[in-house]
Amino acid sequence: MIVGLGLALSACSSTGTVDKDTQITQDWSVQRLYNEAHDELNSGNYNRAEKLYEILQSRFPFGPYAEQAQLDTAYAYYKDDEPEKALAAIAQFQQTYPQHPNMDYALYLKALVQLNEDKSFVNRMVKQDWADRDPKANREAYATFAELVKTYPNSKYAADATEKMQTLVNALSGNQMAIARYYMKRGAYLAAANRAQEIVAQYQNTPNVEEALAIMVTAYDKLNQPQLSRDAQRVLAQNFPNSPYLTKVWQVNDLPWWKFWN
């Protein structure tokens, strides 16, 4: 009985808060309502901002304030660590206003949400990079950034989008490298060589190519494929004449433990 009473009181309190917001703002103009919501957003009061934007859009569903409120709501969800709601709000904005002058920002925000950087304890501890993240999320963010750059090359967000695209390419390459290192550690040399070959073929302008070639040299040697090992060694020497892997064999024990996932 006490538990039921507590829940009832909690529900009444929540309803009272909603009614209070609605009541306080009932005589506000659309401009005041938007300004108050925007101030709450800038102050980091994301729940309050979301509520005020919701009231604004219900009372004034048309016009520039309602349009901007949709974008601001998506940003509030993003900052409030609610990526699903943020993406849904952006999708609604794109569907409702496909020719909106701020569509470049909508795409930029969408990509930022998709990045959804890993905040796990291990990542904070060793400061690992985007290569540790889900490669599917990296590919989705890359595709959205690419759409932004292609569709709005003169956007003020294009330069940063381009920079993040290169970082994401490096991350996708790094993810492949982590798998190749893992296979080498387990003695799955053919699988490791195949992963390393994918890096060389698909991510030629990333920092992992040098090590990928070194892994191929070692893996093919372990597989008793001397010609393939020599071919990889020759490509390594041609492209990285100062590589330390030309004078020493790649060894899994040379890496710190967290490098297997970086």
Secondary structure as UniProt FT lines:
FT   HELIX           2..24
FT   TURN            25..27
FT   HELIX           30..42
FT   TURN            43..44
FT   HELIX           46..59
FT   HELIX           64..79
FT   TURN            80..81
FT   HELIX           83..96
FT   TURN            98..99
FT   TURN            101..102
FT   HELIX           103..115
FT   HELIX           121..126
FT   HELIX           130..132
FT   HELIX           135..151
FT   TURN            153..154
FT   TURN            156..157
FT   HELIX           158..186
FT   HELIX           189..202
FT   TURN            204..205
FT   TURN            207..208
FT   HELIX           209..222
FT   TURN            223..224
FT   HELIX           226..239
FT   TURN            241..242
FT   HELIX           244..246
FT   HELIX           252..254
FT   HELIX           257..261
//
